[in-house]
């Protein structure tokens, strides 16, 4: 086992200890400060120690540790002084689930809940659809590579089907079978009628839960709803910057700009009369949402990230399947 991997595992173990210990501090402000020091320190450590590794390796290492560090903050914001999550439950939440609601794991383990098999069926079905889309993206890359972000979009959607709608639904099924009342983290995003609806209720509920708990709620009481919402998008932009631009060592600022744009558009949805009319229209609302999602998407998933991380991941998946 190489030294870098050992160092990453030691840091992950330290995060597990911090996530269990910090919520016992009676002074929440101190716990919160220490938690954010852990988050920032984790980003700096993972970026620096993997500097010489491949982009894909760096992305997996940086994103994995960053996710775990954010769970430390979530624990601090959820519990103060006396957590009701025992060590086994904390480890299950921290290592086995992408969601950000630790209280759900207070029932683990217990008798199986309902709606297990529907998630199993949905998970395997979505994985199959994802594989098909990855195969289609290979064809489009060869035949239609000049069409604006076409094969890249199909490839990203295919990977999303496999991970977000496939593997995570299987994870949902397994935890529900273990008595944990977890829900889908990606909830029919194609039904979104506004960016507020998309980001707040449908896409990546783990991220929404996390930003709401650690950014939006603490800032709302001090600075108001608008500034709290803007800050949530800025933090989202920074976290995506760490997971996307830093692994490929270029494209800095582009993912952040994507989320700045979306924050401004969400603000406009509540303030501009014409836009309010668009998002209540049964068809125009969907066009509105996916126009803003797709057209600036090369900012979020910029060229180097596509070439150095996404394509190799696609080719690896298809390769182990003999395709």
C-alpha positions as CSV (number, residue, x, y, z in Angstrom):
1,X,0.0,0.0,0.0
2,X,1.5,3.3,-1.0
3,X,2.3,6.1,1.4
4,X,-0.2,8.6,-0.1
5,X,-3.1,6.1,0.3
6,X,-2.1,5.3,3.9
7,X,-2.0,9.1,4.6
8,X,-5.5,9.5,3.1
9,X,-6.8,6.7,5.2
10,X,-5.3,8.0,8.4
11,X,-6.9,11.4,7.7
12,X,-10.2,9.8,7.0
13,X,-9.9,8.0,10.4
14,X,-9.2,11.3,12.1
15,X,-12.3,12.8,10.5
16,X,-14.3,9.9,11.9
17,X,-13.0,10.6,15.4
18,X,-13.6,14.4,15.0
19,X,-17.2,13.8,13.8
20,X,-18.0,11.8,16.8
21,X,-16.2,13.9,19.4
22,X,-17.0,17.6,18.4
23,X,-20.8,17.4,18.9
24,X,-20.1,16.7,22.6
25,X,-18.7,20.2,23.0
26,X,-21.2,22.3,25.0
27,X,-20.1,25.5,23.3
28,X,-21.6,25.3,19.8
29,X,-19.7,28.3,18.5
30,X,-16.4,26.7,19.3
31,X,-17.5,23.3,17.9
32,X,-18.6,25.1,14.7
33,X,-15.3,26.9,14.3
34,X,-13.3,23.7,14.9
35,X,-15.6,22.0,12.4
36,X,-14.9,24.5,9.7
37,X,-11.2,24.3,10.4
38,X,-11.4,20.6,9.8
39,X,-13.3,21.2,6.5
40,X,-10.7,23.7,5.2
41,X,-7.8,21.6,6.5
42,X,-9.2,18.5,4.7
43,X,-9.4,20.4,1.4
44,X,-5.9,21.7,1.7
45,X,-4.5,18.3,2.8
46,X,-6.2,16.3,0.1
47,X,-5.3,18.7,-2.7
48,X,-1.6,18.9,-1.6
49,X,-0.9,15.3,-0.9
50,X,-2.4,14.0,-4.2
51,X,-0.6,16.7,-6.3
52,X,1.4,14.2,-8.3
53,X,-1.5,11.7,-8.8
54,X,-3.8,11.3,-11.9
55,X,-6.8,13.6,-12.1
56,X,-9.3,10.7,-11.5
57,X,-7.4,9.6,-8.4
58,X,-7.3,13.2,-7.1
59,X,-11.0,13.7,-7.7
60,X,-12.0,10.5,-5.9
61,X,-9.6,11.3,-3.0
62,X,-10.5,15.0,-2.7
63,X,-14.3,14.5,-3.0
64,X,-14.4,11.5,-0.7
65,X,-12.6,13.3,2.1
66,X,-14.5,16.5,1.5
67,X,-17.8,14.6,1.8
68,X,-16.7,13.1,5.1
69,X,-15.5,16.5,6.5
70,X,-18.9,18.0,5.7
71,X,-20.5,15.3,7.8
72,X,-18.4,16.5,10.7
73,X,-20.0,20.0,10.3
74,X,-23.5,18.4,9.9
75,X,-23.0,16.5,13.2
76,X,-21.9,19.8,14.9
77,X,-25.0,21.6,13.6
78,X,-27.4,18.7,14.5
79,X,-26.2,18.0,18.0
80,X,-24.9,20.1,20.8
81,X,-23.4,18.7,24.0
82,X,-25.1,15.3,24.0
83,X,-25.5,13.5,20.6
84,X,-28.1,10.7,20.5
85,X,-26.1,8.9,17.8
86,X,-23.9,6.2,19.1
87,X,-20.5,5.3,17.6
88,X,-21.8,2.5,15.4
89,X,-24.7,4.7,14.1
90,X,-22.2,7.5,13.4
91,X,-19.9,5.2,11.5
92,X,-22.8,3.9,9.4
93,X,-24.0,7.4,8.6
94,X,-20.5,8.7,7.9
95,X,-19.3,5.9,5.7
96,X,-22.4,4.2,4.3
97,X,-24.8,7.0,3.2
98,X,-24.5,10.0,1.0
99,X,-27.3,11.9,2.8
100,X,-26.8,14.5,5.5
101,X,-29.5,13.8,8.1
102,X,-27.7,11.9,10.9
103,X,-30.9,11.7,13.1
104,X,-32.3,9.1,10.6
105,X,-29.6,6.7,11.8
106,X,-30.7,6.8,15.5
107,X,-33.0,3.9,14.7
108,X,-30.2,1.7,13.2
109,X,-30.4,-1.2,13.3
110,X,-34.1,-2.1,13.5
111,X,-36.7,-4.1,11.6
112,X,-36.9,-3.6,7.8
113,X,-39.1,-0.8,6.5
114,X,-41.4,-0.9,3.5
115,X,-40.6,0.2,-0.1
116,X,-37.4,-1.8,-0.3
117,X,-37.9,-3.7,-3.6
118,X,-39.1,-0.7,-5.6
119,X,-35.8,1.0,-4.9
120,X,-33.9,-2.2,-5.9
121,X,-35.8,-2.4,-9.2
122,X,-35.4,1.3,-9.8
123,X,-31.7,1.1,-9.0
124,X,-30.9,-1.8,-11.4
125,X,-33.1,-0.3,-14.1
126,X,-31.3,3.1,-13.9
127,X,-27.9,1.4,-14.0
128,X,-29.0,-0.3,-17.2
129,X,-30.1,2.9,-18.8
130,X,-26.9,4.6,-17.7
131,X,-24.8,1.9,-19.5
132,X,-26.8,2.4,-22.7
133,X,-26.2,6.2,-22.5
134,X,-22.5,5.7,-22.0
135,X,-22.4,3.5,-25.2
136,X,-24.4,6.1,-27.1
137,X,-21.9,8.8,-25.9
138,X,-19.0,6.9,-27.5
139,X,-20.8,6.9,-30.8
140,X,-21.7,10.6,-30.5
141,X,-18.1,11.4,-29.6
142,X,-17.0,9.8,-32.9
143,X,-19.7,11.1,-35.2
144,X,-21.0,14.3,-33.6
145,X,-18.1,15.7,-31.6
146,X,-18.6,19.2,-33.1
147,X,-22.1,19.6,-31.8
148,X,-22.2,21.8,-28.7
149,X,-21.7,19.7,-25.5
150,X,-23.7,16.8,-27.0
151,X,-21.6,13.7,-26.3
152,X,-20.4,15.2,-23.0
153,X,-24.0,15.8,-21.9
154,X,-25.0,12.3,-22.8
155,X,-22.0,10.8,-21.0
156,X,-22.6,12.9,-17.9
157,X,-26.3,11.9,-17.9
158,X,-25.3,8.2,-18.3
159,X,-22.9,8.4,-15.3
160,X,-25.5,10.2,-13.3
161,X,-28.1,7.5,-14.1
162,X,-25.6,4.9,-12.9
163,X,-24.6,6.7,-9.7
164,X,-27.3,9.1,-8.6
165,X,-30.3,7.1,-9.8
166,X,-28.9,3.6,-9.8
167,X,-26.3,2.9,-7.1
168,X,-27.8,5.4,-4.6
169,X,-31.3,3.9,-5.0
170,X,-29.7,0.5,-4.2
171,X,-28.1,2.1,-1.2
172,X,-31.5,3.5,-0.2
173,X,-33.0,0.0,-0.4
174,X,-30.3,-1.5,1.7
175,X,-30.6,1.1,4.5
176,X,-34.4,0.8,4.5
177,X,-34.0,-2.9,4.9
178,X,-31.8,-2.1,7.9
179,X,-34.5,0.0,9.5
180,X,-33.2,3.5,8.5
181,X,-35.9,5.7,7.0
182,X,-33.8,7.2,4.2
183,X,-35.4,8.6,1.1
184,X,-34.4,9.2,-2.5
185,X,-31.7,11.8,-2.8
186,X,-32.5,12.6,-6.4
187,X,-36.3,13.1,-6.8
188,X,-37.6,13.3,-10.4
189,X,-35.5,16.3,-11.3
190,X,-37.1,16.4,-14.8
191,X,-40.3,17.6,-13.1
192,X,-38.7,20.8,-11.8
193,X,-40.5,24.0,-12.8
194,X,-37.9,26.4,-11.4
195,X,-34.3,26.4,-10.4
196,X,-35.5,26.8,-6.8
197,X,-37.6,23.7,-7.2
198,X,-34.7,21.9,-8.9
199,X,-32.0,22.7,-6.3
200,X,-34.2,22.8,-3.2
201,X,-36.4,19.8,-3.6
202,X,-35.3,17.5,-6.4
203,X,-31.5,17.4,-7.2
204,X,-29.1,16.0,-4.7
205,X,-31.0,16.3,-1.5
206,X,-27.9,15.5,0.5
207,X,-26.2,18.7,-0.8
208,X,-29.4,20.7,-0.2
209,X,-29.7,19.3,3.3
210,X,-26.1,20.1,4.1
211,X,-26.1,23.6,2.8
212,X,-29.4,24.3,4.5
213,X,-28.1,23.1,7.8
214,X,-24.6,24.4,7.9
215,X,-24.9,27.6,5.8
216,X,-28.5,28.8,5.2
217,X,-30.1,28.3,8.7
218,X,-27.1,29.8,10.7
219,X,-27.0,32.9,8.4
220,X,-30.7,33.4,7.8
221,X,-31.3,34.7,11.4
222,X,-28.3,37.0,11.2
223,X,-28.4,38.4,7.7
224,X,-31.8,37.5,6.2
225,X,-33.1,35.0,3.6
226,X,-31.6,36.6,0.5
227,X,-28.0,36.8,1.8
228,X,-28.3,33.3,3.3
229,X,-29.4,31.9,-0.1
230,X,-26.6,33.7,-1.9
231,X,-24.1,32.4,0.6
232,X,-25.4,28.8,0.2
233,X,-24.8,29.0,-3.6
234,X,-21.3,30.5,-3.0
235,X,-20.4,27.7,-0.7
236,X,-21.8,25.2,-3.2
237,X,-19.7,26.8,-5.9
238,X,-16.5,26.5,-3.8
239,X,-17.2,22.9,-2.9
240,X,-17.7,22.0,-6.6
241,X,-14.6,24.0,-7.4
242,X,-12.6,21.8,-5.0
243,X,-14.0,18.6,-6.4
244,X,-13.8,19.5,-10.1
245,X,-11.2,22.1,-10.9
246,X,-8.5,21.2,-8.3
247,X,-8.2,17.6,-9.5
248,X,-7.4,18.7,-13.0
249,X,-5.4,21.8,-11.9
250,X,-7.2,24.1,-14.3
251,X,-10.6,25.7,-15.0
252,X,-10.5,27.5,-11.6
253,X,-13.5,29.8,-11.1
254,X,-15.7,28.2,-13.8
255,X,-17.8,25.9,-11.5
256,X,-18.0,28.7,-9.0
257,X,-19.3,31.0,-11.8
258,X,-21.9,28.3,-12.7
259,X,-23.4,28.5,-9.2
260,X,-23.2,32.3,-9.1
261,X,-25.3,32.4,-12.2
262,X,-27.8,30.0,-10.8
263,X,-28.0,31.9,-7.5
264,X,-28.8,35.1,-9.5
265,X,-31.4,33.4,-11.6
266,X,-33.0,31.9,-8.5
267,X,-33.2,35.4,-7.0
268,X,-34.8,36.7,-10.3
269,X,-37.4,33.9,-10.1
270,X,-38.8,35.5,-7.0
271,X,-38.5,39.1,-8.1
272,X,-39.2,39.5,-11.8
273,X,-42.9,39.3,-12.9
274,X,-42.1,38.0,-16.4
275,X,-40.1,35.1,-15.0
276,X,-42.8,34.4,-12.5
277,X,-45.2,33.9,-15.4
278,X,-42.7,31.5,-17.1
279,X,-42.2,29.2,-14.1
280,X,-46.0,28.7,-13.6
281,X,-46.5,27.7,-17.3
282,X,-46.7,23.9,-17.6
283,X,-44.2,23.7,-20.6
284,X,-42.2,26.9,-20.5
285,X,-41.2,26.3,-16.9
286,X,-39.4,23.1,-17.9
287,X,-37.7,24.8,-20.8
288,X,-36.6,27.6,-18.4
289,X,-35.1,25.1,-16.0
290,X,-33.2,23.0,-18.4
291,X,-32.0,25.9,-20.5
292,X,-30.2,27.3,-17.4
293,X,-29.0,23.8,-16.4
294,X,-27.6,22.8,-19.8
295,X,-26.4,25.9,-21.6
296,X,-23.8,27.0,-19.0
297,X,-22.9,23.4,-18.1
298,X,-19.5,23.6,-19.8
299,X,-18.6,26.0,-17.0
300,X,-19.4,23.4,-14.3
301,X,-17.9,20.4,-16.2
302,X,-15.2,22.2,-18.1
303,X,-13.1,20.6,-20.9
304,X,-10.2,19.3,-18.8
305,X,-12.4,17.7,-16.3
306,X,-14.3,16.0,-19.1
307,X,-11.2,14.7,-20.8
308,X,-9.1,13.8,-17.7
309,X,-11.8,12.5,-15.3
310,X,-15.2,11.8,-16.9
311,X,-14.1,10.1,-20.2
312,X,-11.6,7.8,-18.4
313,X,-14.3,6.9,-15.9
314,X,-16.7,6.1,-18.8
315,X,-14.1,4.1,-20.6
316,X,-13.1,2.2,-17.5
317,X,-16.8,1.2,-16.8
318,X,-17.4,0.1,-20.4
319,X,-14.0,-1.7,-20.4
320,X,-14.7,-3.9,-17.4
321,X,-17.9,-4.8,-19.1
322,X,-16.1,-5.8,-22.3
323,X,-17.6,-3.0,-24.4
